[in-house]
Amino acid sequence: MAPSFEPTTAVVTAARAAATTRAGLRSALGLVSAGLVLVSAGLVGECGAVMISRYVGGPDASYVNHWWAIALIGVRKRRAPCHAPPLPVTREAWESSPVAKSTMTRTAKPSSAQIPPRVSDLLRVPPGPVDLAAIATGDTPGFTGSGKADGKAAIRRLAPRLADLQEQLYAEGHTEGPTAGRRSLLLVLQGMDTAGKGGTVEHVLGLMNPMGVQYHAFKKPTVEEREHHFLWRVKRRLPPPGIVGVFDRSHYEDVVVVRVHELVPADQWSCRYDVINSFEEKLASSSTIVKCFLHISKEQQRKRLLARLDDPAKHWKYDPADLTERAYWDDYQQAYSVALRECNTEAAPWYVVPADHKWYRNWAITNILAERLAEMALAWPTPGGWSLEEQRAQLAADQ
């Protein structure tokens, strides 16, 4: 049982001092120091900070709450007004936030049992050679449920969070004046035929407001496109500020398809990896780049192609050319492995998403997008060029 006590005047005075000095935060309050920083900065409300203290405190959370009841007396009176947006108290948002990284170093870190690893960390391609054959296409890394039903339920729970983050990005990009945002997010989807690029767009991007999504599928280059540099058509489709752009296939076709089918000399496509890395590094200064390789097995592709033949409603999706491409399976796997190795940078990392299970593919990419958007520390834009109080007064008078 946690001790029960009433705060004395001396204790309240000490708590006030601890809540308003950095030295104090490192001393008596211990586990609640990170939460006090958040509250005093206005980044979370007091209830949200208590939740964080419980999260950090573990089995001692009830004792921590007694300290919160005392320490917040000083915080309420001493903190300056702040218009910063509330920080969502979720595991995903908390662990990826800059605030967590700066404050958790001064407190006891939660154990791995308390904070699950981020999906984006689990699926990120590590530096070095990539062997796609060694990555199981039917695994479900990071998912703790029991299957499809639990996966869909988990997506529904995460959907509001993803939608809010996207709306914040959209709002930032559509703010006028000197505070207007210049950032965007680009989702690149690559994979073999039937891997689920279109399904990802439908089930994951469908969770977002379509006004803030820009989709483009790259097909075989047109005559006009072939007359330009291979990145010409890609640059024309980059998302503007505030928009989530989606590439269904991309510039990586120019180091994969051209290699498999020997459409250009090897000395020409082999130098494109460096060109792509330079392009993406420059793009990353204003756009968060999320590159997902949807990884399915050859057997799973066969089943999906047969399913298209068996369902008249899916005949339009079937293309006999898919069988022709299927004959080059091993060549494509090798070409993708090299592309993942050569173009896996800090500015634009690759994620290999096991895609035999459609529900897991959707769940994983939903989490990756939410995590990467959270890293952007998005916020609701503050009014620019007008007074909130004046506008409210005018509306109140207009009756």
C-alpha positions as CSV (number, residue, x, y, z in Angstrom):
1,M,0.0,0.0,0.0
2,A,1.2,3.5,-0.8
3,P,1.5,5.8,2.2
4,S,-1.2,8.4,2.8
5,F,-0.4,11.8,4.1
6,E,-1.5,15.4,4.1
7,P,1.0,18.0,2.7
8,T,2.4,20.4,5.3
9,T,3.3,24.0,4.6
10,A,7.0,23.1,4.5
11,V,6.4,20.4,2.0
12,V,4.3,22.6,-0.2
13,T,7.1,25.2,-0.2
14,A,9.7,22.7,-1.1
15,A,7.5,21.3,-3.9
16,R,7.0,24.8,-5.3
17,A,10.8,25.3,-5.4
18,A,11.4,21.9,-7.0
19,A,8.8,22.7,-9.7
20,T,10.4,25.9,-10.7
21,T,14.1,25.2,-10.7
22,R,16.1,22.8,-12.8
23,A,18.1,21.7,-9.8
24,G,14.9,20.8,-8.0
25,L,13.7,18.8,-10.9
26,R,16.7,16.6,-10.6
27,S,16.2,16.0,-6.8
28,A,13.2,15.2,-4.7
29,L,10.6,14.7,-7.4
30,G,12.5,12.0,-9.2
31,L,10.1,10.1,-11.3
32,V,7.7,13.0,-11.9
33,S,10.4,15.4,-13.1
34,A,9.8,14.7,-16.8
35,G,6.1,15.4,-16.3
36,L,6.7,18.6,-14.5
37,V,8.8,19.9,-17.4
38,L,5.9,19.1,-19.7
39,V,3.3,20.8,-17.6
40,S,5.3,23.9,-16.8
41,A,6.0,24.3,-20.5
42,G,2.4,23.9,-21.3
43,L,2.9,20.9,-23.6
44,V,0.5,18.6,-21.7
45,G,-2.2,19.1,-19.1
46,E,-1.9,18.0,-15.5
47,C,-3.9,14.9,-16.1
48,G,-1.7,14.0,-19.1
49,A,1.4,14.5,-17.0
50,V,0.1,12.3,-14.3
51,M,-0.5,9.6,-16.9
52,I,3.2,10.0,-17.9
53,S,4.3,9.7,-14.3
54,R,2.3,6.5,-13.9
55,Y,3.8,5.2,-17.1
56,V,7.3,6.0,-15.8
57,G,6.7,5.0,-12.2
58,G,5.4,1.5,-12.9
59,P,4.5,-0.2,-9.6
60,D,5.3,2.9,-7.6
61,A,2.8,5.0,-9.6
62,S,0.4,5.5,-6.6
63,Y,3.2,7.0,-4.5
64,V,4.2,9.2,-7.4
65,N,0.6,10.5,-7.6
66,H,0.9,11.9,-4.0
67,W,3.9,13.9,-5.1
68,W,1.9,15.1,-8.1
69,A,-0.9,16.4,-5.9
70,I,1.7,18.5,-4.0
71,A,4.1,19.6,-6.8
72,L,1.3,20.8,-9.1
73,I,0.4,23.5,-6.5
74,G,3.6,25.3,-7.5
75,V,3.3,24.6,-11.2
76,R,-0.2,26.0,-11.5
77,K,0.7,29.3,-10.0
78,R,4.2,29.8,-11.5
79,R,4.0,28.6,-15.1
80,A,3.6,31.3,-17.8
81,P,0.8,31.1,-20.3
82,C,1.7,28.9,-23.3
83,H,-0.1,28.3,-26.5
84,A,1.7,25.1,-27.4
85,P,-0.5,22.2,-28.6
86,P,-1.3,19.3,-26.3
87,L,1.1,16.4,-26.7
88,P,-1.0,13.2,-27.1
89,V,-0.2,10.8,-24.3
90,T,0.2,7.6,-26.3
91,R,3.1,5.3,-26.4
92,E,3.8,6.0,-30.0
93,A,3.7,9.8,-29.7
94,W,5.5,9.9,-26.3
95,E,8.5,7.8,-27.2
96,S,9.1,9.6,-30.5
97,S,8.7,13.1,-29.2
98,P,11.7,15.5,-28.7
99,V,10.4,16.2,-25.2
100,A,10.7,12.5,-24.2
101,K,14.2,12.3,-25.6
102,S,15.3,15.3,-23.6
103,T,13.6,14.6,-20.3
104,M,13.7,10.8,-20.0
105,T,17.5,11.0,-19.7
106,R,17.0,12.5,-16.2
107,T,14.6,9.9,-15.0
108,A,14.4,6.1,-14.9
109,K,13.8,4.8,-18.4
110,P,10.7,2.6,-18.9
111,S,11.6,-1.1,-19.4
112,S,11.1,-2.8,-22.8
113,A,8.1,-4.5,-21.3
114,Q,6.4,-1.1,-20.8
115,I,7.2,0.5,-24.2
116,P,6.9,-1.7,-27.2
117,P,9.4,-1.0,-30.1
118,R,8.1,1.2,-32.8
119,V,7.0,-0.5,-36.0
120,S,9.2,1.8,-38.0
121,D,12.2,0.7,-36.1
122,L,11.3,-3.0,-36.4
123,L,10.9,-2.9,-40.2
124,R,13.6,-0.4,-41.1
125,V,16.3,-1.9,-43.3
126,P,19.6,-1.9,-41.5
127,P,22.8,-0.7,-43.2
128,G,24.6,-3.2,-45.4
129,P,23.6,-6.0,-47.7
130,V,20.0,-6.9,-48.0
131,D,18.8,-10.5,-48.5
132,L,15.1,-10.5,-49.2
133,A,15.0,-14.3,-49.3
134,A,16.0,-14.2,-45.6
135,I,13.1,-12.0,-44.6
136,A,9.8,-13.9,-43.9
137,T,6.9,-12.6,-46.0
138,G,4.3,-14.0,-43.6
139,D,5.7,-12.7,-40.3
140,T,3.9,-10.0,-38.3
141,P,6.7,-8.0,-36.5
142,G,5.4,-5.8,-33.6
143,F,1.9,-7.1,-33.7
144,T,0.7,-8.7,-30.5
145,G,-2.9,-9.6,-31.5
146,S,-4.2,-12.9,-32.7
147,G,-4.9,-12.3,-36.3
148,K,-6.9,-10.4,-38.9
149,A,-9.8,-9.3,-36.7
150,D,-7.4,-7.9,-34.1
151,G,-5.4,-6.2,-36.8
152,K,-8.3,-4.4,-38.3
153,A,-9.5,-3.4,-34.8
154,A,-6.0,-2.0,-34.1
155,I,-6.1,0.0,-37.3
156,R,-9.5,1.5,-36.3
157,R,-8.0,2.6,-33.0
158,L,-5.1,4.3,-34.6
159,A,-7.1,5.9,-37.4
160,P,-8.1,9.1,-35.5
161,R,-4.5,9.7,-34.4
162,L,-3.3,9.4,-38.0
163,A,-6.1,11.6,-39.3
164,D,-5.3,14.3,-36.7
165,L,-1.6,14.3,-37.6
166,Q,-2.4,14.6,-41.3
167,E,-4.8,17.4,-40.7
168,Q,-2.1,19.3,-38.7
169,L,0.3,18.9,-41.6
170,Y,-2.4,20.1,-44.0
171,A,-3.2,23.1,-41.8
172,E,0.5,24.0,-41.5
173,G,0.9,23.9,-45.2
174,H,-2.1,26.1,-45.9
175,T,-1.3,28.8,-43.4
176,E,-0.5,32.1,-45.0
177,G,2.2,34.6,-44.1
178,P,5.6,34.2,-42.6
179,T,4.6,31.3,-40.4
180,A,3.4,29.2,-43.4
181,G,4.7,25.7,-43.4
182,R,6.9,24.2,-46.2
183,R,6.8,20.6,-45.1
184,S,5.2,17.6,-46.7
185,L,5.4,13.8,-46.5
186,L,6.1,11.4,-49.4
187,L,5.1,7.7,-49.2
188,V,6.9,5.6,-51.8
189,L,5.4,2.1,-52.4
190,Q,7.4,-0.5,-54.3
191,G,6.8,-4.2,-54.6
192,M,6.1,-7.1,-57.0
193,D,2.8,-7.3,-58.8
194,T,-0.1,-8.1,-56.4
195,A,2.0,-7.0,-53.4
196,G,-0.7,-4.6,-52.4
197,K,0.3,-1.1,-53.4
198,G,-3.3,-0.2,-54.5
199,G,-4.7,-1.9,-51.4
200,T,-2.4,0.2,-49.2
201,V,-3.7,3.3,-50.8
202,E,-7.3,2.3,-50.3
203,H,-7.1,1.0,-46.7
204,V,-4.3,3.2,-45.2
205,L,-4.4,6.5,-47.1
206,G,-8.2,6.1,-47.0
207,L,-8.0,6.9,-43.3
208,M,-6.9,10.4,-44.2
209,N,-8.7,13.4,-45.5
210,P,-8.5,13.1,-49.3
211,M,-8.0,16.9,-49.6
212,G,-4.6,16.4,-48.1
213,V,-3.5,13.4,-50.2
214,Q,-1.9,13.5,-53.6
215,Y,-1.7,10.1,-55.4
216,H,0.2,9.2,-58.6
217,A,0.9,5.8,-60.2
218,F,4.0,5.6,-62.4
219,K,3.5,3.5,-65.4
220,K,5.8,2.7,-68.4
221,P,7.4,6.0,-69.4
222,T,5.7,7.9,-72.1
223,V,7.4,9.2,-75.2
224,E,7.7,12.6,-73.7
225,E,9.1,11.3,-70.4
226,R,11.7,9.2,-72.2
227,E,13.0,12.4,-73.7
228,H,13.9,13.8,-70.3
229,H,16.1,12.8,-67.3
230,F,14.6,9.8,-65.5
231,L,13.8,12.0,-62.5
232,W,12.0,14.6,-64.6
233,R,8.6,13.0,-64.3
234,V,9.1,12.3,-60.6
235,K,9.9,15.9,-59.7
236,R,6.7,17.0,-61.4
237,R,4.7,14.9,-59.0
238,L,6.2,15.8,-55.7
239,P,3.7,16.8,-53.0
240,P,3.4,20.6,-52.2
241,P,3.5,21.9,-48.6
242,G,1.0,20.3,-46.3
243,I,0.3,17.3,-48.5
244,V,0.9,13.6,-48.1
245,G,2.1,12.4,-51.5
246,V,1.9,8.8,-52.6
247,F,3.9,7.2,-55.3
248,D,2.6,3.9,-56.5
249,R,5.9,2.8,-58.0
250,S,8.5,5.5,-58.4
251,H,11.9,6.5,-59.6
252,Y,13.1,3.1,-58.3
253,E,11.6,1.5,-61.5
254,D,14.6,3.1,-63.2
255,V,17.1,1.0,-61.3
256,V,14.9,-2.2,-61.1
257,V,12.9,-2.7,-64.3
258,V,15.6,-1.3,-66.5
259,R,18.1,-3.6,-64.9
260,V,15.9,-6.8,-65.1
261,H,15.0,-6.2,-68.8
262,E,18.3,-4.6,-69.8
263,L,16.6,-1.5,-71.1
264,V,19.7,0.6,-70.7
265,P,23.4,-0.3,-70.4
266,A,24.6,-1.3,-67.0
267,D,27.0,1.6,-66.7
268,Q,24.0,3.9,-67.1
269,W,21.6,2.5,-64.5
270,S,24.3,1.6,-62.0
271,C,25.2,5.3,-61.6
272,R,21.6,6.2,-60.8
273,Y,21.8,5.0,-57.2
274,D,24.0,8.0,-56.3
275,V,21.7,10.3,-58.3
276,I,18.7,9.1,-56.4
277,N,20.5,9.5,-53.0
278,S,21.4,13.1,-53.8
279,F,17.9,13.8,-55.0
280,E,16.3,12.3,-51.9
281,E,18.7,14.1,-49.5
282,K,17.8,17.4,-51.0
283,L,14.1,16.5,-50.9
284,A,14.3,15.5,-47.3
285,S,15.0,19.1,-46.2
286,S,11.3,19.9,-46.8
287,S,9.7,16.5,-47.0
288,T,9.6,13.4,-44.8
289,I,10.3,10.4,-47.0
290,V,8.8,7.0,-46.2
291,K,9.8,4.2,-48.6
292,C,8.1,0.9,-48.1
293,F,8.9,-2.3,-50.0
294,L,5.8,-4.6,-49.8
295,H,7.4,-8.0,-49.5
296,I,5.3,-11.0,-50.7
297,S,6.2,-14.6,-51.6
298,K,6.1,-16.1,-55.0
299,E,3.4,-18.5,-53.8
300,Q,1.3,-15.7,-52.4
301,Q,1.5,-13.9,-55.7
302,R,0.3,-17.0,-57.5
303,K,-2.7,-17.3,-55.2
304,R,-3.6,-13.6,-55.7
305,L,-3.4,-13.9,-59.5
306,L,-5.7,-17.0,-59.4
307,A,-8.1,-15.1,-57.1
308,R,-8.3,-12.4,-59.8
309,L,-9.2,-15.0,-62.4
310,D,-11.8,-16.6,-60.2
311,D,-13.6,-13.4,-59.4
312,P,-15.3,-11.6,-62.4
313,A,-15.2,-8.4,-60.3
314,K,-11.4,-8.6,-60.4
315,H,-10.9,-9.5,-64.0
316,W,-10.1,-5.9,-64.7
317,K,-7.1,-6.1,-62.4
318,Y,-5.6,-9.1,-64.2
319,D,-3.0,-8.5,-66.9
320,P,-1.4,-11.4,-68.8
321,A,1.8,-9.4,-68.7
322,D,2.0,-10.2,-65.0
323,L,2.8,-13.8,-65.9
324,T,5.6,-12.6,-68.1
325,E,7.0,-10.5,-65.3
326,R,6.6,-13.4,-62.8
327,A,9.1,-15.4,-64.9
328,Y,11.7,-12.8,-63.8
329,W,11.0,-13.2,-60.1
330,D,14.6,-14.0,-59.0
331,D,16.0,-11.2,-61.1
332,Y,13.5,-8.7,-59.6
333,Q,14.4,-9.9,-56.0
334,Q,18.1,-9.3,-56.8
335,A,17.5,-5.9,-58.3
336,Y,15.3,-4.8,-55.3
337,S,17.9,-6.1,-52.9
338,V,20.6,-4.0,-54.4
339,A,18.3,-0.9,-54.6
340,L,17.4,-1.3,-50.9
341,R,21.1,-1.6,-50.0
342,E,22.4,1.3,-52.2
343,C,19.6,3.8,-51.4
344,N,19.0,3.2,-47.7
345,T,20.0,6.5,-46.1
346,E,19.3,8.4,-43.0
347,A,17.5,11.0,-45.0
348,A,15.3,8.4,-46.8
349,P,15.3,5.0,-45.1
350,W,13.7,1.9,-46.5
351,Y,11.2,-0.3,-44.7
352,V,10.5,-3.9,-45.7
353,V,6.9,-4.7,-44.9
354,P,5.9,-8.4,-44.8
355,A,2.9,-8.4,-47.1
356,D,1.5,-11.9,-47.3
357,H,-1.1,-10.9,-44.8
358,K,-3.0,-7.9,-46.2
359,W,-4.2,-6.8,-42.7
360,Y,-0.7,-6.8,-41.3
361,R,0.6,-4.8,-44.3
362,N,-2.1,-2.2,-43.6
363,W,-1.5,-2.1,-39.9
364,A,2.2,-1.8,-40.3
365,I,2.1,1.1,-42.8
366,T,-0.5,2.9,-40.7
367,N,1.8,2.7,-37.7
368,I,4.9,3.8,-39.8
369,L,3.1,6.8,-41.1
370,A,1.8,7.8,-37.7
371,E,5.2,7.4,-36.2
372,R,7.0,9.4,-38.9
373,L,4.3,12.2,-38.8
374,A,4.8,12.3,-35.0
375,E,8.5,12.8,-35.5
376,M,7.7,16.1,-37.4
377,A,6.4,17.6,-34.1
378,L,3.4,19.0,-35.9
379,A,1.2,21.6,-34.2
380,W,-2.0,23.5,-34.9
381,P,-1.0,26.9,-36.5
382,T,-1.5,29.9,-34.3
383,P,-3.5,32.9,-35.7
384,G,-1.4,35.2,-37.9
385,G,-2.3,38.8,-38.7
386,W,-5.5,38.9,-36.6
387,S,-6.5,38.9,-33.0
388,L,-8.5,36.0,-31.6
389,E,-10.1,38.2,-28.9
390,E,-11.1,40.9,-31.5
391,Q,-12.7,38.3,-33.8
392,R,-14.6,36.7,-30.9
393,A,-15.8,40.1,-29.7
394,Q,-17.1,41.0,-33.2
395,L,-19.0,37.8,-33.5
396,A,-20.5,38.2,-30.0
397,A,-21.7,41.7,-30.9
398,D,-23.2,40.5,-34.2
399,Q,-26.5,39.1,-32.9
